[in-house]
Amino acid sequence: MINEYYVLKQGEKDGPYTHTVVVLLIEKMITHAVDGETEDSKYLSMLISVLAWILYNAIFEATKLQGSLGKTVCNMIVVDARGQRIDFGKALSRNFAKILSSLLCGVGFLTVLWSPMHQAWHDQLAKTYVIRKS
């Protein structure tokens, strides 16, 4: 069972996001080079970027690594309420829920500051936790 001593606070979770931003920038350069500059291609590129970001995170969270490459480097993992690895379905739902967390200027991510278990909205919805790997 996960308790409040294992979950990471917001300041401890910042490292993996830096890595994710780098991955997204590379993906954005690739889709921009393929799509060109039309108005429709901008929306298509944005959709591809969001779906690639969701899929990237979901795949890595469902593997033995239990998190993105950034989380792995920072020695963090994503687990369920029992402290076990999450399956691909739960990882996919967690990452689609990040869209909700990013609404209203990202307030869903800020909930880690006052949530008792330091969970963002997407973690609360998916019943997952980000913890330090032991």
PEZIFEN-V945296 format. One record per residue. N is the residue number from 0. RES is the residue in one small letter. PSI is psi in degrees with one decimal (999 if undefined). Layout:
N:RES:PSI
N:RES:PSI
//
This chain:
0:m:138.0
1:i:134.8
2:n:173.3
3:e:-15.7
4:y:-17.9
5:y:-27.8
6:v:150.8
7:l:142.2
8:k:168.8
9:q:-46.0
10:g:-29.9
11:e:-13.1
12:k:-1.1
13:d:-31.8
14:g:-48.1
15:p:-29.0
16:y:-32.5
17:t:-45.0
18:h:-42.0
19:t:-38.8
20:v:-40.5
21:v:-44.9
22:v:-43.4
23:l:-37.8
24:l:-41.0
25:i:-45.8
26:e:-39.3
27:k:-41.0
28:m:-39.1
29:i:-48.0
30:t:-32.4
31:h:-41.7
32:a:-34.3
33:v:-42.0
34:d:-34.2
35:g:-149.9
36:e:12.5
37:t:158.4
38:e:-43.6
39:d:-37.5
40:s:-26.1
41:k:-43.6
42:y:-39.7
43:l:-42.6
44:s:-40.6
45:m:-42.8
46:l:-44.2
47:i:-41.5
48:s:-46.7
49:v:-45.7
50:l:-38.9
51:a:-40.7
52:w:-44.5
53:i:-47.5
54:l:-43.5
55:y:-52.2
56:n:-42.5
57:a:-43.2
58:i:-49.0
59:f:-34.6
60:e:-24.7
61:a:-6.3
62:t:-177.4
63:k:-27.4
64:l:-29.7
65:q:28.0
66:g:169.0
67:s:171.3
68:l:-35.6
69:g:-42.2
70:k:-38.2
71:t:-45.4
72:v:-36.8
73:c:7.3
74:n:41.7
75:m:154.0
76:i:158.6
77:v:128.4
78:v:165.9
79:d:-174.0
80:a:-21.6
81:r:1.1
82:g:14.8
83:q:160.4
84:r:141.3
85:i:151.8
86:d:173.4
87:f:-38.7
88:g:-44.8
89:k:-38.8
90:a:-40.8
91:l:-43.9
92:s:-37.3
93:r:-42.9
94:n:-31.5
95:f:-34.1
96:a:-17.9
97:k:-23.6
98:i:-44.2
99:l:-42.2
100:s:-29.9
101:s:-11.1
102:l:162.6
103:l:49.2
104:c:32.8
105:g:18.2
106:v:-27.4
107:g:-27.8
108:f:-29.8
109:l:-13.4
110:t:-14.9
111:v:-20.7
112:l:-29.3
113:w:-6.7
114:s:135.7
115:p:-34.6
116:m:15.9
117:h:46.8
118:q:138.6
119:a:169.9
120:w:-42.7
121:h:-32.6
122:d:-38.5
123:q:-43.6
124:l:-41.0
125:a:-6.0
126:k:50.4
127:t:166.2
128:y:148.2
129:v:119.0
130:i:163.0
131:r:132.9
132:k:131.7
133:s:999
//
